[in-house]
Amino acid sequence: MEEFVYYGELFNIYAFLLTEKQKEIFSLYYEENLSLSEIAEYMKVSKSYIGKIVTNVKERLDYYENNLKHYELLQKIKEHN
């Protein structure tokens, strides 16, 4: 569950750096809580394609956070308030 919340928050911060297709798929998975199979059926693509996109987006979000550290900064601000 923590991972789910973490990536949801990273998505809120860094979504503007993703493609429209990445945002749509990741949003359906993390915000709408649809399964990979449900998204694949909805988009008329394979489940493995959706899984690859979700994995790729998570890797990108990790990369952005490791370099930009916006989430870390927000957590520090919350701790001090």
PyMOL Python script that loads the backbone (N, CA, C, O; Angstrom):
from pymol import cmd

cmd.read_pdbstr("""\
ATOM      1  N   MET A   1       0.823  -1.204   0.000  1.00  0.00           N
ATOM      2  CA  MET A   1       0.000   0.000   0.000  1.00  0.00           C
ATOM      3  C   MET A   1       0.863   1.262   0.000  1.00  0.00           C
ATOM      4  O   MET A   1       0.549   2.227  -0.696  1.00  0.00           O
ATOM      5  N   GLU A   2       1.946   1.258   0.777  1.00  0.00           N
ATOM      6  CA  GLU A   2       2.808   2.433   0.816  1.00  0.00           C
ATOM      7  C   GLU A   2       3.364   2.755  -0.562  1.00  0.00           C
ATOM      8  O   GLU A   2       3.433   3.920  -0.954  1.00  0.00           O
ATOM      9  N   GLU A   3       3.763   1.715  -1.300  1.00  0.00           N
ATOM     10  CA  GLU A   3       4.301   1.920  -2.639  1.00  0.00           C
ATOM     11  C   GLU A   3       3.251   2.572  -3.536  1.00  0.00           C
ATOM     12  O   GLU A   3       3.562   3.458  -4.331  1.00  0.00           O
ATOM     13  N   PHE A   4       2.023   2.125  -3.398  1.00  0.00           N
ATOM     14  CA  PHE A   4       0.924   2.656  -4.201  1.00  0.00           C
ATOM     15  C   PHE A   4       0.754   4.151  -3.933  1.00  0.00           C
ATOM     16  O   PHE A   4       0.617   4.939  -4.869  1.00  0.00           O
ATOM     17  N   VAL A   5       0.764   4.535  -2.675  1.00  0.00           N
ATOM     18  CA  VAL A   5       0.624   5.945  -2.287  1.00  0.00           C
ATOM     19  C   VAL A   5       1.833   6.744  -2.775  1.00  0.00           C
ATOM     20  O   VAL A   5       1.686   7.844  -3.308  1.00  0.00           O
ATOM     21  N   TYR A   6       3.021   6.186  -2.589  1.00  0.00           N
ATOM     22  CA  TYR A   6       4.256   6.855  -2.985  1.00  0.00           C
ATOM     23  C   TYR A   6       4.240   7.190  -4.477  1.00  0.00           C
ATOM     24  O   TYR A   6       4.510   8.328  -4.862  1.00  0.00           O
ATOM     25  N   TYR A   7       3.925   6.200  -5.315  1.00  0.00           N
ATOM     26  CA  TYR A   7       3.921   6.463  -6.757  1.00  0.00           C
ATOM     27  C   TYR A   7       2.767   7.371  -7.168  1.00  0.00           C
ATOM     28  O   TYR A   7       2.881   8.120  -8.139  1.00  0.00           O
ATOM     29  N   GLY A   8       1.689   7.312  -6.454  1.00  0.00           N
ATOM     30  CA  GLY A   8       0.597   8.252  -6.711  1.00  0.00           C
ATOM     31  C   GLY A   8       1.033   9.681  -6.456  1.00  0.00           C
ATOM     32  O   GLY A   8       0.699  10.585  -7.222  1.00  0.00           O
ATOM     33  N   GLU A   9       1.775   9.884  -5.382  1.00  0.00           N
ATOM     34  CA  GLU A   9       2.269  11.224  -5.065  1.00  0.00           C
ATOM     35  C   GLU A   9       3.340  11.675  -6.064  1.00  0.00           C
ATOM     36  O   GLU A   9       3.349  12.829  -6.491  1.00  0.00           O
ATOM     37  N   LEU A  10       4.240  10.758  -6.432  1.00  0.00           N
ATOM     38  CA  LEU A  10       5.237  11.117  -7.445  1.00  0.00           C
ATOM     39  C   LEU A  10       4.553  11.479  -8.757  1.00  0.00           C
ATOM     40  O   LEU A  10       4.967  12.412  -9.445  1.00  0.00           O
ATOM     41  N   PHE A  11       3.513  10.742  -9.097  1.00  0.00           N
ATOM     42  CA  PHE A  11       2.760  11.032 -10.321  1.00  0.00           C
ATOM     43  C   PHE A  11       2.156  12.429 -10.272  1.00  0.00           C
ATOM     44  O   PHE A  11       2.186  13.155 -11.266  1.00  0.00           O
ATOM     45  N   ASN A  12       1.614  12.807  -9.133  1.00  0.00           N
ATOM     46  CA  ASN A  12       1.051  14.150  -8.996  1.00  0.00           C
ATOM     47  C   ASN A  12       2.103  15.226  -9.206  1.00  0.00           C
ATOM     48  O   ASN A  12       1.804  16.289  -9.751  1.00  0.00           O
ATOM     49  N   ILE A  13       3.319  14.962  -8.782  1.00  0.00           N
ATOM     50  CA  ILE A  13       4.398  15.941  -8.898  1.00  0.00           C
ATOM     51  C   ILE A  13       4.964  15.996 -10.317  1.00  0.00           C
ATOM     52  O   ILE A  13       5.172  17.080 -10.862  1.00  0.00           O
ATOM     53  N   TYR A  14       5.211  14.841 -10.909  1.00  0.00           N
ATOM     54  CA  TYR A  14       5.974  14.772 -12.154  1.00  0.00           C
ATOM     55  C   TYR A  14       5.165  14.413 -13.398  1.00  0.00           C
ATOM     56  O   TYR A  14       5.754  14.199 -14.458  1.00  0.00           O
ATOM     57  N   ALA A  15       3.873  14.342 -13.309  1.00  0.00           N
ATOM     58  CA  ALA A  15       3.051  13.924 -14.458  1.00  0.00           C
ATOM     59  C   ALA A  15       3.291  14.788 -15.688  1.00  0.00           C
ATOM     60  O   ALA A  15       3.208  14.298 -16.814  1.00  0.00           O
ATOM     61  N   PHE A  16       3.583  16.050 -15.490  1.00  0.00           N
ATOM     62  CA  PHE A  16       3.779  16.946 -16.630  1.00  0.00           C
ATOM     63  C   PHE A  16       4.998  16.551 -17.476  1.00  0.00           C
ATOM     64  O   PHE A  16       5.145  17.022 -18.604  1.00  0.00           O
ATOM     65  N   LEU A  17       5.865  15.697 -16.942  1.00  0.00           N
ATOM     66  CA  LEU A  17       7.049  15.242 -17.672  1.00  0.00           C
ATOM     67  C   LEU A  17       6.794  13.958 -18.471  1.00  0.00           C
ATOM     68  O   LEU A  17       7.685  13.479 -19.173  1.00  0.00           O
ATOM     69  N   LEU A  18       5.597  13.409 -18.368  1.00  0.00           N
ATOM     70  CA  LEU A  18       5.250  12.162 -19.050  1.00  0.00           C
ATOM     71  C   LEU A  18       4.456  12.434 -20.320  1.00  0.00           C
ATOM     72  O   LEU A  18       3.883  13.511 -20.489  1.00  0.00           O
ATOM     73  N   THR A  19       4.428  11.442 -21.214  1.00  0.00           N
ATOM     74  CA  THR A  19       3.612  11.569 -22.418  1.00  0.00           C
ATOM     75  C   THR A  19       2.140  11.419 -22.046  1.00  0.00           C
ATOM     76  O   THR A  19       1.807  10.943 -20.961  1.00  0.00           O
ATOM     77  N   GLU A  20       1.279  11.824 -22.946  1.00  0.00           N
ATOM     78  CA  GLU A  20      -0.162  11.706 -22.701  1.00  0.00           C
ATOM     79  C   GLU A  20      -0.570  10.244 -22.509  1.00  0.00           C
ATOM     80  O   GLU A  20      -1.388   9.941 -21.640  1.00  0.00           O
ATOM     81  N   LYS A  21      -0.011   9.338 -23.307  1.00  0.00           N
ATOM     82  CA  LYS A  21      -0.338   7.912 -23.193  1.00  0.00           C
ATOM     83  C   LYS A  21       0.132   7.372 -21.844  1.00  0.00           C
ATOM     84  O   LYS A  21      -0.599   6.620 -21.200  1.00  0.00           O
ATOM     85  N   GLN A  22       1.334   7.741 -21.404  1.00  0.00           N
ATOM     86  CA  GLN A  22       1.841   7.310 -20.102  1.00  0.00           C
ATOM     87  C   GLN A  22       0.942   7.823 -18.986  1.00  0.00           C
ATOM     88  O   GLN A  22       0.612   7.082 -18.060  1.00  0.00           O
ATOM     89  N   LYS A  23       0.549   9.080 -19.072  1.00  0.00           N
ATOM     90  CA  LYS A  23      -0.328   9.659 -18.044  1.00  0.00           C
ATOM     91  C   LYS A  23      -1.671   8.943 -17.997  1.00  0.00           C
ATOM     92  O   LYS A  23      -2.183   8.642 -16.919  1.00  0.00           O
ATOM     93  N   GLU A  24      -2.234   8.673 -19.157  1.00  0.00           N
ATOM     94  CA  GLU A  24      -3.539   8.022 -19.209  1.00  0.00           C
ATOM     95  C   GLU A  24      -3.478   6.632 -18.577  1.00  0.00           C
ATOM     96  O   GLU A  24      -4.314   6.296 -17.739  1.00  0.00           O
ATOM     97  N   ILE A  25      -2.508   5.836 -18.969  1.00  0.00           N
ATOM     98  CA  ILE A  25      -2.396   4.470 -18.458  1.00  0.00           C
ATOM     99  C   ILE A  25      -2.090   4.471 -16.964  1.00  0.00           C
ATOM    100  O   ILE A  25      -2.712   3.732 -16.201  1.00  0.00           O
ATOM    101  N   PHE A  26      -1.136   5.295 -16.546  1.00  0.00           N
ATOM    102  CA  PHE A  26      -0.765   5.329 -15.134  1.00  0.00           C
ATOM    103  C   PHE A  26      -1.918   5.827 -14.280  1.00  0.00           C
ATOM    104  O   PHE A  26      -2.133   5.331 -13.174  1.00  0.00           O
ATOM    105  N   SER A  27      -2.652   6.792 -14.778  1.00  0.00           N
ATOM    106  CA  SER A  27      -3.815   7.309 -14.059  1.00  0.00           C
ATOM    107  C   SER A  27      -4.888   6.232 -13.905  1.00  0.00           C
ATOM    108  O   SER A  27      -5.474   6.086 -12.833  1.00  0.00           O
ATOM    109  N   LEU A  28      -5.142   5.491 -14.960  1.00  0.00           N
ATOM    110  CA  LEU A  28      -6.133   4.415 -14.878  1.00  0.00           C
ATOM    111  C   LEU A  28      -5.707   3.367 -13.854  1.00  0.00           C
ATOM    112  O   LEU A  28      -6.542   2.815 -13.137  1.00  0.00           O
ATOM    113  N   TYR A  29      -4.416   3.099 -13.792  1.00  0.00           N
ATOM    114  CA  TYR A  29      -3.916   2.071 -12.884  1.00  0.00           C
ATOM    115  C   TYR A  29      -3.857   2.562 -11.443  1.00  0.00           C
ATOM    116  O   TYR A  29      -4.327   1.872 -10.538  1.00  0.00           O
ATOM    117  N   TYR A  30      -3.289   3.741 -11.217  1.00  0.00           N
ATOM    118  CA  TYR A  30      -3.064   4.217  -9.853  1.00  0.00           C
ATOM    119  C   TYR A  30      -4.200   5.058  -9.279  1.00  0.00           C
ATOM    120  O   TYR A  30      -4.437   5.029  -8.072  1.00  0.00           O
ATOM    121  N   GLU A  31      -4.895   5.797 -10.117  1.00  0.00           N
ATOM    122  CA  GLU A  31      -5.968   6.662  -9.601  1.00  0.00           C
ATOM    123  C   GLU A  31      -7.346   6.009  -9.726  1.00  0.00           C
ATOM    124  O   GLU A  31      -8.182   6.137  -8.831  1.00  0.00           O
ATOM    125  N   GLU A  32      -7.576   5.313 -10.836  1.00  0.00           N
ATOM    126  CA  GLU A  32      -8.874   4.666 -11.038  1.00  0.00           C
ATOM    127  C   GLU A  32      -8.877   3.233 -10.511  1.00  0.00           C
ATOM    128  O   GLU A  32      -9.924   2.590 -10.436  1.00  0.00           O
ATOM    129  N   ASN A  33      -7.697   2.743 -10.149  1.00  0.00           N
ATOM    130  CA  ASN A  33      -7.538   1.411  -9.545  1.00  0.00           C
ATOM    131  C   ASN A  33      -8.017   0.280 -10.460  1.00  0.00           C
ATOM    132  O   ASN A  33      -8.565  -0.720  -9.996  1.00  0.00           O
ATOM    133  N   LEU A  34      -7.802   0.455 -11.764  1.00  0.00           N
ATOM    134  CA  LEU A  34      -8.135  -0.608 -12.711  1.00  0.00           C
ATOM    135  C   LEU A  34      -6.970  -1.584 -12.789  1.00  0.00           C
ATOM    136  O   LEU A  34      -5.818  -1.198 -12.591  1.00  0.00           O
ATOM    137  N   SER A  35      -7.261  -2.825 -13.073  1.00  0.00           N
ATOM    138  CA  SER A  35      -6.210  -3.830 -13.227  1.00  0.00           C
ATOM    139  C   SER A  35      -5.546  -3.664 -14.595  1.00  0.00           C
ATOM    140  O   SER A  35      -6.069  -2.986 -15.479  1.00  0.00           O
ATOM    141  N   LEU A  36      -4.391  -4.295 -14.745  1.00  0.00           N
ATOM    142  CA  LEU A  36      -3.706  -4.259 -16.037  1.00  0.00           C
ATOM    143  C   LEU A  36      -4.591  -4.854 -17.125  1.00  0.00           C
ATOM    144  O   LEU A  36      -4.637  -4.343 -18.244  1.00  0.00           O
ATOM    145  N   SER A  37      -5.287  -5.922 -16.798  1.00  0.00           N
ATOM    146  CA  SER A  37      -6.183  -6.577 -17.761  1.00  0.00           C
ATOM    147  C   SER A  37      -7.341  -5.659 -18.159  1.00  0.00           C
ATOM    148  O   SER A  37      -7.709  -5.596 -19.332  1.00  0.00           O
ATOM    149  N   GLU A  38      -7.905  -4.961 -17.199  1.00  0.00           N
ATOM    150  CA  GLU A  38      -9.014  -4.045 -17.495  1.00  0.00           C
ATOM    151  C   GLU A  38      -8.552  -2.903 -18.391  1.00  0.00           C
ATOM    152  O   GLU A  38      -9.261  -2.508 -19.316  1.00  0.00           O
ATOM    153  N   ILE A  39      -7.377  -2.379 -18.119  1.00  0.00           N
ATOM    154  CA  ILE A  39      -6.846  -1.285 -18.937  1.00  0.00           C
ATOM    155  C   ILE A  39      -6.551  -1.792 -20.345  1.00  0.00           C
ATOM    156  O   ILE A  39      -6.873  -1.127 -21.329  1.00  0.00           O
ATOM    157  N   ALA A  40      -5.940  -2.965 -20.438  1.00  0.00           N
ATOM    158  CA  ALA A  40      -5.622  -3.552 -21.746  1.00  0.00           C
ATOM    159  C   ALA A  40      -6.884  -3.766 -22.571  1.00  0.00           C
ATOM    160  O   ALA A  40      -6.911  -3.466 -23.765  1.00  0.00           O
ATOM    161  N   GLU A  41      -7.915  -4.278 -21.941  1.00  0.00           N
ATOM    162  CA  GLU A  41      -9.175  -4.496 -22.644  1.00  0.00           C
ATOM    163  C   GLU A  41      -9.776  -3.167 -23.100  1.00  0.00           C
ATOM    164  O   GLU A  41     -10.238  -3.045 -24.235  1.00  0.00           O
ATOM    165  N   TYR A  42      -9.766  -2.188 -22.223  1.00  0.00           N
ATOM    166  CA  TYR A  42     -10.310  -0.860 -22.533  1.00  0.00           C
ATOM    167  C   TYR A  42      -9.556  -0.213 -23.695  1.00  0.00           C
ATOM    168  O   TYR A  42     -10.165   0.413 -24.564  1.00  0.00           O
ATOM    169  N   MET A  43      -8.237  -0.365 -23.708  1.00  0.00           N
ATOM    170  CA  MET A  43      -7.411   0.285 -24.737  1.00  0.00           C
ATOM    171  C   MET A  43      -7.172  -0.609 -25.950  1.00  0.00           C
ATOM    172  O   MET A  43      -6.552  -0.189 -26.927  1.00  0.00           O
ATOM    173  N   LYS A  44      -7.667  -1.842 -25.882  1.00  0.00           N
ATOM    174  CA  LYS A  44      -7.524  -2.804 -26.982  1.00  0.00           C
ATOM    175  C   LYS A  44      -6.058  -3.073 -27.322  1.00  0.00           C
ATOM    176  O   LYS A  44      -5.651  -3.066 -28.484  1.00  0.00           O
ATOM    177  N   VAL A  45      -5.281  -3.312 -26.260  1.00  0.00           N
ATOM    178  CA  VAL A  45      -3.870  -3.679 -26.395  1.00  0.00           C
ATOM    179  C   VAL A  45      -3.600  -4.855 -25.455  1.00  0.00           C
ATOM    180  O   VAL A  45      -4.490  -5.283 -24.719  1.00  0.00           O
ATOM    181  N   SER A  46      -2.386  -5.368 -25.482  1.00  0.00           N
ATOM    182  CA  SER A  46      -2.071  -6.517 -24.622  1.00  0.00           C
ATOM    183  C   SER A  46      -1.811  -6.082 -23.187  1.00  0.00           C
ATOM    184  O   SER A  46      -1.415  -4.948 -22.915  1.00  0.00           O
ATOM    185  N   LYS A  47      -2.046  -7.019 -22.284  1.00  0.00           N
ATOM    186  CA  LYS A  47      -1.776  -6.788 -20.867  1.00  0.00           C
ATOM    187  C   LYS A  47      -0.287  -6.525 -20.646  1.00  0.00           C
ATOM    188  O   LYS A  47       0.080  -5.694 -19.815  1.00  0.00           O
ATOM    189  N   SER A  48       0.565  -7.228 -21.382  1.00  0.00           N
ATOM    190  CA  SER A  48       2.016  -7.039 -21.215  1.00  0.00           C
ATOM    191  C   SER A  48       2.442  -5.625 -21.637  1.00  0.00           C
ATOM    192  O   SER A  48       3.351  -5.046 -21.042  1.00  0.00           O
ATOM    193  N   TYR A  49       1.789  -5.078 -22.654  1.00  0.00           N
ATOM    194  CA  TYR A  49       2.084  -3.701 -23.073  1.00  0.00           C
ATOM    195  C   TYR A  49       1.758  -2.730 -21.944  1.00  0.00           C
ATOM    196  O   TYR A  49       2.548  -1.836 -21.639  1.00  0.00           O
ATOM    197  N   ILE A  50       0.611  -2.902 -21.334  1.00  0.00           N
ATOM    198  CA  ILE A  50       0.202  -2.032 -20.224  1.00  0.00           C
ATOM    199  C   ILE A  50       1.172  -2.188 -19.058  1.00  0.00           C
ATOM    200  O   ILE A  50       1.586  -1.201 -18.450  1.00  0.00           O
ATOM    201  N   GLY A  51       1.533  -3.431 -18.751  1.00  0.00           N
ATOM    202  CA  GLY A  51       2.490  -3.679 -17.673  1.00  0.00           C
ATOM    203  C   GLY A  51       3.823  -3.002 -17.935  1.00  0.00           C
ATOM    204  O   GLY A  51       4.429  -2.445 -17.019  1.00  0.00           O
ATOM    205  N   LYS A  52       4.280  -3.045 -19.170  1.00  0.00           N
ATOM    206  CA  LYS A  52       5.547  -2.395 -19.531  1.00  0.00           C
ATOM    207  C   LYS A  52       5.451  -0.882 -19.360  1.00  0.00           C
ATOM    208  O   LYS A  52       6.393  -0.248 -18.883  1.00  0.00           O
ATOM    209  N   ILE A  53       4.330  -0.309 -19.743  1.00  0.00           N
ATOM    210  CA  ILE A  53       4.141   1.139 -19.594  1.00  0.00           C
ATOM    211  C   ILE A  53       4.140   1.521 -18.117  1.00  0.00           C
ATOM    212  O   ILE A  53       4.802   2.484 -17.729  1.00  0.00           O
ATOM    213  N   VAL A  54       3.414   0.786 -17.299  1.00  0.00           N
ATOM    214  CA  VAL A  54       3.358   1.085 -15.860  1.00  0.00           C
ATOM    215  C   VAL A  54       4.760   0.983 -15.253  1.00  0.00           C
ATOM    216  O   VAL A  54       5.171   1.855 -14.487  1.00  0.00           O
ATOM    217  N   THR A  55       5.485  -0.073 -15.593  1.00  0.00           N
ATOM    218  CA  THR A  55       6.849  -0.241 -15.086  1.00  0.00           C
ATOM    219  C   THR A  55       7.751   0.890 -15.553  1.00  0.00           C
ATOM    220  O   THR A  55       8.536   1.429 -14.772  1.00  0.00           O
ATOM    221  N   ASN A  56       7.638   1.245 -16.823  1.00  0.00           N
ATOM    222  CA  ASN A  56       8.449   2.329 -17.375  1.00  0.00           C
ATOM    223  C   ASN A  56       8.153   3.651 -16.677  1.00  0.00           C
ATOM    224  O   ASN A  56       9.071   4.412 -16.371  1.00  0.00           O
ATOM    225  N   VAL A  57       6.888   3.923 -16.428  1.00  0.00           N
ATOM    226  CA  VAL A  57       6.518   5.172 -15.750  1.00  0.00           C
ATOM    227  C   VAL A  57       7.072   5.185 -14.325  1.00  0.00           C
ATOM    228  O   VAL A  57       7.582   6.210 -13.874  1.00  0.00           O
ATOM    229  N   LYS A  58       6.980   4.069 -13.618  1.00  0.00           N
ATOM    230  CA  LYS A  58       7.532   4.007 -12.268  1.00  0.00           C
ATOM    231  C   LYS A  58       9.034   4.271 -12.289  1.00  0.00           C
ATOM    232  O   LYS A  58       9.552   4.981 -11.426  1.00  0.00           O
ATOM    233  N   GLU A  59       9.731   3.707 -13.263  1.00  0.00           N
ATOM    234  CA  GLU A  59      11.168   3.945 -13.395  1.00  0.00           C
ATOM    235  C   GLU A  59      11.460   5.418 -13.673  1.00  0.00           C
ATOM    236  O   GLU A  59      12.400   5.988 -13.118  1.00  0.00           O
ATOM    237  N   ARG A  60      10.658   6.023 -14.527  1.00  0.00           N
ATOM    238  CA  ARG A  60      10.835   7.447 -14.837  1.00  0.00           C
ATOM    239  C   ARG A  60      10.567   8.318 -13.604  1.00  0.00           C
ATOM    240  O   ARG A  60      11.300   9.267 -13.328  1.00  0.00           O
ATOM    241  N   LEU A  61       9.508   7.979 -12.874  1.00  0.00           N
ATOM    242  CA  LEU A  61       9.191   8.742 -11.671  1.00  0.00           C
ATOM    243  C   LEU A  61      10.322   8.617 -10.647  1.00  0.00           C
ATOM    244  O   LEU A  61      10.680   9.596  -9.992  1.00  0.00           O
ATOM    245  N   ASP A  62      10.877   7.422 -10.511  1.00  0.00           N
ATOM    246  CA  ASP A  62      12.030   7.237  -9.618  1.00  0.00           C
ATOM    247  C   ASP A  62      13.215   8.074 -10.091  1.00  0.00           C
ATOM    248  O   ASP A  62      13.896   8.707  -9.285  1.00  0.00           O
ATOM    249  N   TYR A  63      13.454   8.073 -11.391  1.00  0.00           N
ATOM    250  CA  TYR A  63      14.559   8.849 -11.954  1.00  0.00           C
ATOM    251  C   TYR A  63      14.371  10.343 -11.664  1.00  0.00           C
ATOM    252  O   TYR A  63      15.300  11.018 -11.220  1.00  0.00           O
ATOM    253  N   TYR A  64      13.175  10.842 -11.917  1.00  0.00           N
ATOM    254  CA  TYR A  64      12.909  12.260 -11.667  1.00  0.00           C
ATOM    255  C   TYR A  64      13.098  12.598 -10.196  1.00  0.00           C
ATOM    256  O   TYR A  64      13.704  13.616  -9.861  1.00  0.00           O
ATOM    257  N   GLU A  65      12.586  11.753  -9.326  1.00  0.00           N
ATOM    258  CA  GLU A  65      12.707  12.028  -7.891  1.00  0.00           C
ATOM    259  C   GLU A  65      14.170  11.940  -7.439  1.00  0.00           C
ATOM    260  O   GLU A  65      14.616  12.756  -6.633  1.00  0.00           O
ATOM    261  N   ASN A  66      14.899  10.977  -7.941  1.00  0.00           N
ATOM    262  CA  ASN A  66      16.314  10.846  -7.564  1.00  0.00           C
ATOM    263  C   ASN A  66      17.132  12.054  -7.978  1.00  0.00           C
ATOM    264  O   ASN A  66      18.128  12.385  -7.335  1.00  0.00           O
ATOM    265  N   ASN A  67      16.715  12.714  -9.047  1.00  0.00           N
ATOM    266  CA  ASN A  67      17.458  13.863  -9.542  1.00  0.00           C
ATOM    267  C   ASN A  67      16.903  15.205  -9.087  1.00  0.00           C
ATOM    268  O   ASN A  67      17.666  16.142  -8.851  1.00  0.00           O
ATOM    269  N   LEU A  68      15.597  15.307  -8.962  1.00  0.00           N
ATOM    270  CA  LEU A  68      14.978  16.597  -8.629  1.00  0.00           C
ATOM    271  C   LEU A  68      14.591  16.733  -7.156  1.00  0.00           C
ATOM    272  O   LEU A  68      14.607  17.836  -6.610  1.00  0.00           O
ATOM    273  N   LYS A  69      14.248  15.630  -6.520  1.00  0.00           N
ATOM    274  CA  LYS A  69      13.982  15.557  -5.084  1.00  0.00           C
ATOM    275  C   LYS A  69      12.826  16.443  -4.599  1.00  0.00           C
ATOM    276  O   LYS A  69      12.864  16.943  -3.475  1.00  0.00           O
ATOM    277  N   HIS A  70      11.812  16.637  -5.428  1.00  0.00           N
ATOM    278  CA  HIS A  70      10.658  17.430  -5.014  1.00  0.00           C
ATOM    279  C   HIS A  70       9.842  16.731  -3.930  1.00  0.00           C
ATOM    280  O   HIS A  70       9.411  17.364  -2.966  1.00  0.00           O
ATOM    281  N   TYR A  71       9.634  15.432  -4.089  1.00  0.00           N
ATOM    282  CA  TYR A  71       8.882  14.677  -3.079  1.00  0.00           C
ATOM    283  C   TYR A  71       9.602  14.728  -1.738  1.00  0.00           C
ATOM    284  O   TYR A  71       8.977  14.966  -0.704  1.00  0.00           O
ATOM    285  N   GLU A  72      10.898  14.508  -1.751  1.00  0.00           N
ATOM    286  CA  GLU A  72      11.698  14.546  -0.519  1.00  0.00           C
ATOM    287  C   GLU A  72      11.577  15.907   0.158  1.00  0.00           C
ATOM    288  O   GLU A  72      11.415  15.988   1.375  1.00  0.00           O
ATOM    289  N   LEU A  73      11.653  16.958  -0.621  1.00  0.00           N
ATOM    290  CA  LEU A  73      11.526  18.308  -0.075  1.00  0.00           C
ATOM    291  C   LEU A  73      10.149  18.524   0.540  1.00  0.00           C
ATOM    292  O   LEU A  73      10.039  19.106   1.619  1.00  0.00           O
ATOM    293  N   LEU A  74       9.103  18.065  -0.131  1.00  0.00           N
ATOM    294  CA  LEU A  74       7.750  18.208   0.406  1.00  0.00           C
ATOM    295  C   LEU A  74       7.590  17.446   1.721  1.00  0.00           C
ATOM    296  O   LEU A  74       6.917  17.919   2.637  1.00  0.00           O
ATOM    297  N   GLN A  75       8.208  16.265   1.815  1.00  0.00           N
ATOM    298  CA  GLN A  75       8.134  15.495   3.054  1.00  0.00           C
ATOM    299  C   GLN A  75       8.847  16.228   4.204  1.00  0.00           C
ATOM    300  O   GLN A  75       8.365  16.220   5.337  1.00  0.00           O
ATOM    301  N   LYS A  76       9.979  16.850   3.916  1.00  0.00           N
ATOM    302  CA  LYS A  76      10.700  17.611   4.930  1.00  0.00           C
ATOM    303  C   LYS A  76       9.881  18.809   5.401  1.00  0.00           C
ATOM    304  O   LYS A  76       9.859  19.127   6.590  1.00  0.00           O
ATOM    305  N   ILE A  77       9.222  19.457   4.476  1.00  0.00           N
ATOM    306  CA  ILE A  77       8.377  20.599   4.832  1.00  0.00           C
ATOM    307  C   ILE A  77       7.215  20.146   5.714  1.00  0.00           C
ATOM    308  O   ILE A  77       6.883  20.817   6.691  1.00  0.00           O
ATOM    309  N   LYS A  78       6.597  19.017   5.378  1.00  0.00           N
ATOM    310  CA  LYS A  78       5.491  18.494   6.181  1.00  0.00           C
ATOM    311  C   LYS A  78       5.949  18.132   7.596  1.00  0.00           C
ATOM    312  O   LYS A  78       5.216  18.338   8.564  1.00  0.00           O
ATOM    313  N   GLU A  79       7.156  17.597   7.709  1.00  0.00           N
ATOM    314  CA  GLU A  79       7.694  17.216   9.026  1.00  0.00           C
ATOM    315  C   GLU A  79       7.914  18.432   9.912  1.00  0.00           C
ATOM    316  O   GLU A  79       7.769  18.343  11.131  1.00  0.00           O
ATOM    317  N   HIS A  80       8.259  19.552   9.321  1.00  0.00           N
ATOM    318  CA  HIS A  80       8.573  20.754  10.097  1.00  0.00           C
ATOM    319  C   HIS A  80       7.348  21.602  10.409  1.00  0.00           C
ATOM    320  O   HIS A  80       7.436  22.569  11.165  1.00  0.00           O
ATOM    321  N   ASN A  81       6.225  21.248   9.840  1.00  0.00           N
ATOM    322  CA  ASN A  81       4.984  22.028  10.102  1.00  0.00           C
ATOM    323  C   ASN A  81       4.128  21.374  11.125  1.00  0.00           C
ATOM    324  O   ASN A  81       3.062  21.889  11.459  1.00  0.00           O
TER     325      ASN A  81
END
""", "prot")
cmd.dss("prot")
cmd.show_as("cartoon", "prot")
cmd.util.cbc("prot")
cmd.orient("prot")
